Amino acid sequence: MVAMSQTIHDAIKSVDPNAIILSPAPTWSSTGAPYPWMASYLSAGGGPYFDIASYHAYPGANPPEFIVNSIQNFRNALTNGGYSSSKKIFISECGWSQNTYF
């Protein structure tokens, strides 16, 4: 993923140096949360190839407040990867599961 990100980043910036590039967007899945994926991506060298960190926030049946913790955990992954507040975060997809109690 890092090699692909570098190729795309370099191609886009060569055409438009002011283009804003989003990171690959991890999501909640059977393999876990988006923030461990981002931490792994950053440790593999992916940080220089995006301007804004992107992820898909699907909290399942959790309450909306769950998103606040999710964002903080994602921010922590960026900070621990050396990017603290220098990278903005976009939630590029979000949604909740159907409430089956009614």
Contacts in CASP RR format, 6 or more apart in sequence:
PFRMAT RR
TARGET T0000
AUTHOR 0000-0000-0000
METHOD contacts of the structure
MODEL  1
MVAMSQTIHDAIKSVDPNAIILSPAPTWSSTGAPYPWMASYLSAGGGPYF
DIASYHAYPGANPPEFIVNSIQNFRNALTNGGYSSSKKIFISECGWSQNT
YF
1 24 0 8 1.000
1 41 0 8 1.000
1 44 0 8 1.000
1 46 0 8 1.000
2 41 0 8 1.000
2 44 0 8 1.000
2 45 0 8 1.000
2 46 0 8 1.000
2 49 0 8 1.000
5 23 0 8 1.000
5 24 0 8 1.000
5 46 0 8 1.000
5 49 0 8 1.000
5 50 0 8 1.000
6 46 0 8 1.000
6 48 0 8 1.000
6 49 0 8 1.000
8 21 0 8 1.000
8 49 0 8 1.000
9 21 0 8 1.000
9 48 0 8 1.000
9 49 0 8 1.000
9 50 0 8 1.000
12 19 0 8 1.000
12 21 0 8 1.000
13 19 0 8 1.000
13 21 0 8 1.000
20 51 0 8 1.000
20 52 0 8 1.000
21 49 0 8 1.000
21 50 0 8 1.000
21 51 0 8 1.000
21 52 0 8 1.000
22 50 0 8 1.000
22 51 0 8 1.000
22 52 0 8 1.000
22 53 0 8 1.000
22 54 0 8 1.000
22 90 0 8 1.000
22 92 0 8 1.000
23 38 0 8 1.000
23 41 0 8 1.000
23 46 0 8 1.000
23 47 0 8 1.000
23 49 0 8 1.000
23 50 0 8 1.000
23 52 0 8 1.000
23 53 0 8 1.000
23 54 0 8 1.000
23 55 0 8 1.000
24 41 0 8 1.000
24 50 0 8 1.000
24 54 0 8 1.000
25 34 0 8 1.000
25 54 0 8 1.000
25 55 0 8 1.000
25 56 0 8 1.000
25 92 0 8 1.000
25 93 0 8 1.000
26 34 0 8 1.000
26 35 0 8 1.000
26 37 0 8 1.000
26 38 0 8 1.000
26 41 0 8 1.000
26 55 0 8 1.000
26 56 0 8 1.000
27 34 0 8 1.000
27 55 0 8 1.000
27 56 0 8 1.000
27 57 0 8 1.000
27 58 0 8 1.000
27 93 0 8 1.000
28 34 0 8 1.000
28 56 0 8 1.000
28 57 0 8 1.000
28 58 0 8 1.000
28 59 0 8 1.000
28 60 0 8 1.000
31 37 0 8 1.000
33 70 0 8 1.000
33 73 0 8 1.000
34 55 0 8 1.000
34 56 0 8 1.000
34 57 0 8 1.000
34 70 0 8 1.000
34 74 0 8 1.000
35 55 0 8 1.000
35 70 0 8 1.000
35 73 0 8 1.000
35 74 0 8 1.000
35 76 0 8 1.000
35 77 0 8 1.000
36 77 0 8 1.000
38 53 0 8 1.000
38 55 0 8 1.000
38 74 0 8 1.000
38 77 0 8 1.000
38 78 0 8 1.000
39 77 0 8 1.000
39 80 0 8 1.000
39 81 0 8 1.000
41 47 0 8 1.000
42 77 0 8 1.000
42 78 0 8 1.000
42 81 0 8 1.000
42 82 0 8 1.000
42 83 0 8 1.000
43 81 0 8 1.000
47 83 0 8 1.000
50 87 0 8 1.000
51 87 0 8 1.000
51 88 0 8 1.000
52 87 0 8 1.000
52 88 0 8 1.000
52 89 0 8 1.000
52 90 0 8 1.000
53 74 0 8 1.000
53 78 0 8 1.000
53 83 0 8 1.000
53 87 0 8 1.000
53 88 0 8 1.000
53 89 0 8 1.000
53 90 0 8 1.000
54 89 0 8 1.000
54 90 0 8 1.000
54 91 0 8 1.000
54 92 0 8 1.000
55 74 0 8 1.000
55 89 0 8 1.000
55 90 0 8 1.000
55 91 0 8 1.000
55 92 0 8 1.000
56 91 0 8 1.000
56 92 0 8 1.000
56 93 0 8 1.000
56 94 0 8 1.000
57 67 0 8 1.000
57 70 0 8 1.000
57 71 0 8 1.000
57 91 0 8 1.000
57 93 0 8 1.000
57 94 0 8 1.000
57 95 0 8 1.000
58 93 0 8 1.000
58 94 0 8 1.000
58 95 0 8 1.000
58 96 0 8 1.000
59 66 0 8 1.000
59 67 0 8 1.000
59 70 0 8 1.000
59 95 0 8 1.000
59 96 0 8 1.000
60 95 0 8 1.000
60 96 0 8 1.000
60 97 0 8 1.000
61 96 0 8 1.000
61 97 0 8 1.000
61 99 0 8 1.000
62 96 0 8 1.000
64 96 0 8 1.000
67 91 0 8 1.000
67 94 0 8 1.000
71 89 0 8 1.000
71 91 0 8 1.000
74 89 0 8 1.000
75 89 0 8 1.000
78 84 0 8 1.000
78 87 0 8 1.000
78 89 0 8 1.000
END
